[in-house]
């Protein structure tokens, strides 16, 4: 689920758009499950995903980018400037 890279980590994410409220909802199928209030229209859900990940990990929004899966519920998200231990400690267990 969390893969270390030279400049940070890449996290496998499964997105649930149009949820009642946004936030991390545990894991599913080896990926971080993130519920988003935004609909998957015109990048709204992707923007909200970046915001939720940045807030949860305590990093600036510019440190979070979607590597793959922009139009899919399964995504890979890169977070620069952190290590796997930091990410694991900030995620709900």
Number of C-alpha atoms within 10 A of each C-alpha: 15 20 12 15 14 8 12 17 22 23 21 20 25 21 22 19 22 14 14 10 11 18 19 19 15 13 16 12 10 11 18 22 20 22 23 24 17 20 15 19 10 9 13 14 23 24 16 19 27 21 18 19 24 18 13 15 17 13 16 15 15 11 15 22 19 18 14 13 14 15 13 10 16 17 21 20 22 24 29 18 13 18 18 17 11 12 18 12 10 11 14 10 8
